[in-house]
Amino acid sequence: MWVSSYAKVEPKLGGWPFFIWYQFLWVFLCSAMTYTAYRLVLKARPHRPMHREADRDGDEVAR
């Protein structure tokens, strides 16, 4: 990793050193991207029950 890109105090944001708010920014960005990916997968693969329902006679449907 390129440490000198984030291991600094300036610029401050609301009194917080750069390193602190930069790390929090990535926490929120990664969380948002993970949630977005999760929603995309849910939309692409709708829920399917784990067990098939029984047929009209009460027998289990063949797999």
GUSEVEX-903561 format. One record per residue: residue number from 1; residue in one letter; chain; y, z, x of N, C-alpha, C in turn. Coordinates in steps of 0.05 Angstrom, whole numbers, plus 32768, in hexadecimal, padded with zeros to 4 digits. Example, Ala and Ser with C-alpha at 12.3 -4.5 7.8 and 13.67 -1.06 7.14 Angstrom:
ATOM; 1; a; A; 7F8E; 809C; 8108; 7FA6; 809C; 80F6; 7FBE; 809C; 8108
ATOM; 2; s; A; 7FD3; 808E; 8101; 7FEB; 808F; 8111; 8001; 809D; 8102
This chain:
ATOM; 1; m; A; 7FE8; 8000; 8011; 8000; 8000; 8000; 8019; 8000; 8012
ATOM; 2; w; A; 802E; 7FF5; 8007; 8047; 7FF3; 8015; 8057; 800C; 800F
ATOM; 3; v; A; 8053; 8021; 801F; 805E; 803C; 801A; 807C; 803C; 801A
ATOM; 4; s; A; 8089; 802D; 802B; 80A6; 802E; 802D; 80B3; 8022; 8014
ATOM; 5; s; A; 80A4; 8015; 8003; 80B0; 800A; 7FEA; 80B5; 801F; 7FD6
ATOM; 6; y; A; 80A7; 8036; 7FD7; 80AB; 804B; 7FC3; 80B0; 8067; 7FCF
ATOM; 7; a; A; 80AC; 806B; 7FE8; 80B0; 8085; 7FF4; 80CD; 8089; 7FFD
ATOM; 8; k; A; 80DE; 808D; 7FE9; 80FB; 8091; 7FEE; 8107; 80A3; 7FD8
ATOM; 9; v; A; 811E; 80AD; 7FDD; 812C; 80BF; 7FCA; 813F; 80AF; 7FB9
ATOM; 10; e; A; 814E; 809D; 7FC4; 8161; 808D; 7FB5; 8155; 8074; 7FAB
ATOM; 11; p; A; 815B; 8069; 7F94; 816F; 8072; 7F81; 8164; 8088; 7F6F
ATOM; 12; k; A; 8175; 809A; 7F67; 816C; 80B0; 7F55; 8171; 80A7; 7F38
ATOM; 13; l; A; 8160; 80B1; 7F26; 8163; 80AA; 7F0A; 8162; 80C5; 7EFB
ATOM; 14; g; A; 8179; 80CD; 7EF0; 817B; 80E6; 7EE2; 8176; 80FE; 7EF4
ATOM; 15; g; A; 817D; 80FC; 7F0D; 8178; 8111; 7F20; 815D; 8111; 7F2D
ATOM; 16; w; A; 814B; 8100; 7F24; 8130; 80FE; 7F2F; 8130; 80EB; 7F46
ATOM; 17; p; A; 8123; 80F2; 7F5D; 8120; 80E0; 7F73; 8110; 80C7; 7F6B
ATOM; 18; f; A; 8115; 80B1; 7F79; 8108; 8098; 7F73; 80EA; 809A; 7F72
ATOM; 19; f; A; 80DD; 80A8; 7F85; 80C0; 80AA; 7F85; 80B5; 80B5; 7F6B
ATOM; 20; i; A; 80C2; 80CA; 7F61; 80B8; 80D8; 7F49; 80BA; 80C5; 7F30
ATOM; 21; w; A; 80D2; 80BA; 7F2B; 80D5; 80AA; 7F13; 80C6; 808F; 7F16
ATOM; 22; y; A; 80C3; 8085; 7F2E; 80B3; 806D; 7F32; 8096; 8071; 7F2B
ATOM; 23; q; A; 808B; 8088; 7F32; 806F; 808E; 7F2C; 806C; 8092; 7F0E
ATOM; 24; f; A; 807E; 80A0; 7F01; 807D; 80A3; 7EE3; 8080; 8088; 7ED5
ATOM; 25; l; A; 8091; 8077; 7EE0; 8093; 805C; 7ED4; 8079; 804E; 7ED4
ATOM; 26; w; A; 806A; 804F; 7EEA; 804F; 8042; 7EEB; 803B; 804F; 7ED8
ATOM; 27; v; A; 803D; 8069; 7ED5; 802B; 8077; 7EC2; 802F; 806C; 7EA6
ATOM; 28; f; A; 8048; 8069; 7E9D; 804E; 805F; 7E82; 8047; 8041; 7E80
ATOM; 29; l; A; 804D; 8031; 7E95; 8047; 8015; 7E94; 8029; 8010; 7E92
ATOM; 30; c; A; 801A; 801E; 7EA3; 7FFC; 801B; 7EA2; 7FF1; 8025; 7E88
ATOM; 31; s; A; 7FFB; 803A; 7E7D; 7FF2; 8043; 7E63; 7FF7; 802E; 7E4D
ATOM; 32; a; A; 800F; 8022; 7E4E; 8015; 800D; 7E3A; 8004; 7FF5; 7E3D
ATOM; 33; m; A; 7FFE; 7FED; 7E56; 7FED; 7FD6; 7E5B; 7FD0; 7FDB; 7E52
ATOM; 34; t; A; 7FC7; 7FF3; 7E58; 7FAC; 7FFB; 7E50; 7FA9; 7FFB; 7E31
ATOM; 35; y; A; 7FBD; 8006; 7E23; 7FBC; 8006; 7E06; 7FBD; 7FEA; 7DFB
ATOM; 36; t; A; 7FCE; 7FD9; 7E07; 7FD0; 7FBD; 7DFE; 7FB5; 7FAF; 7E02
ATOM; 37; a; A; 7FA8; 7FB3; 7E18; 7F8E; 7FA7; 7E1D; 7F79; 7FB1; 7E09
ATOM; 38; y; A; 7F7A; 7FCB; 7E03; 7F68; 7FD6; 7DEF; 7F6C; 7FCA; 7DD4
ATOM; 39; r; A; 7F85; 7FC6; 7DCC; 7F8A; 7FBA; 7DB1; 7F81; 7F9D; 7DB1
ATOM; 40; l; A; 7F85; 7F8F; 7DC7; 7F7C; 7F73; 7DC8; 7F5D; 7F71; 7DC6
ATOM; 41; v; A; 7F4F; 7F83; 7DD3; 7F32; 7F83; 7DD1; 7F29; 7F89; 7DB5
ATOM; 42; l; A; 7F36; 7F9D; 7DA8; 7F2E; 7FA3; 7D8D; 7F32; 7F8C; 7D7A
ATOM; 43; k; A; 7F47; 7F7D; 7D7E; 7F4D; 7F66; 7D6E; 7F39; 7F4F; 7D73
ATOM; 44; a; A; 7F31; 7F4C; 7D8C; 7F1F; 7F36; 7D93; 7F02; 7F3C; 7D8B
ATOM; 45; r; A; 7EFB; 7F56; 7D8C; 7EE0; 7F5E; 7D85; 7EE1; 7F73; 7D6F
ATOM; 46; p; A; 7EE0; 7F6A; 7D56; 7EE1; 7F7D; 7D3F; 7EC9; 7F90; 7D3F
ATOM; 47; h; A; 7ECD; 7FA6; 7D32; 7EB8; 7FBB; 7D31; 7E9F; 7FB0; 7D22
ATOM; 48; r; A; 7E88; 7FB5; 7D2E; 7E6E; 7FAF; 7D21; 7E5E; 7FC9; 7D21
ATOM; 49; p; A; 7E52; 7FD0; 7D0A; 7E42; 7FE8; 7D09; 7E2B; 7FE8; 7D1D
ATOM; 50; m; A; 7E23; 7FFF; 7D26; 7E0D; 8000; 7D39; 7DF2; 7FFB; 7D2C
ATOM; 51; h; A; 7DEF; 8002; 7D13; 7DD6; 7FFF; 7D04; 7DDC; 7FED; 7CEC
ATOM; 52; r; A; 7DCA; 7FDA; 7CE8; 7DCD; 7FC9; 7CD1; 7DC5; 7FD7; 7CB7
ATOM; 53; e; A; 7DD1; 7FCF; 7CA2; 7DCB; 7FDC; 7C88; 7DAF; 7FD3; 7C7E
ATOM; 54; a; A; 7DA3; 7FE4; 7C6E; 7D89; 7FDD; 7C62; 7D8C; 7FC6; 7C4E
ATOM; 55; d; A; 7D77; 7FB6; 7C4B; 7D79; 7FA0; 7C37; 7D76; 7FAC; 7C1B
ATOM; 56; r; A; 7D75; 7F9B; 7C07; 7D75; 7FA4; 7BEB; 7D5D; 7FB4; 7BE4
ATOM; 57; d; A; 7D46; 7FB0; 7BF1; 7D2D; 7FBE; 7BEB; 7D2C; 7FD9; 7BF9
ATOM; 58; g; A; 7D3F; 7FDE; 7C0A; 7D3F; 7FF8; 7C18; 7D32; 7FF5; 7C33
ATOM; 59; d; A; 7D28; 7FDD; 7C3A; 7D1C; 7FD9; 7C54; 7D32; 7FD3; 7C68
ATOM; 60; e; A; 7D2C; 7FDA; 7C81; 7D40; 7FD5; 7C95; 7D3F; 7FB7; 7C9C
ATOM; 61; v; A; 7D56; 7FAC; 7CA1; 7D59; 7F8F; 7CA7; 7D4E; 7F8B; 7CC3
ATOM; 62; a; A; 7D3E; 7F76; 7CC7; 7D33; 7F70; 7CE1; 7D49; 7F69; 7CF5
ATOM; 63; r; A; 7D45; 7F70; 7D0D; 7D59; 7F6B; 7D21; 7D53; 7F52; 7D30
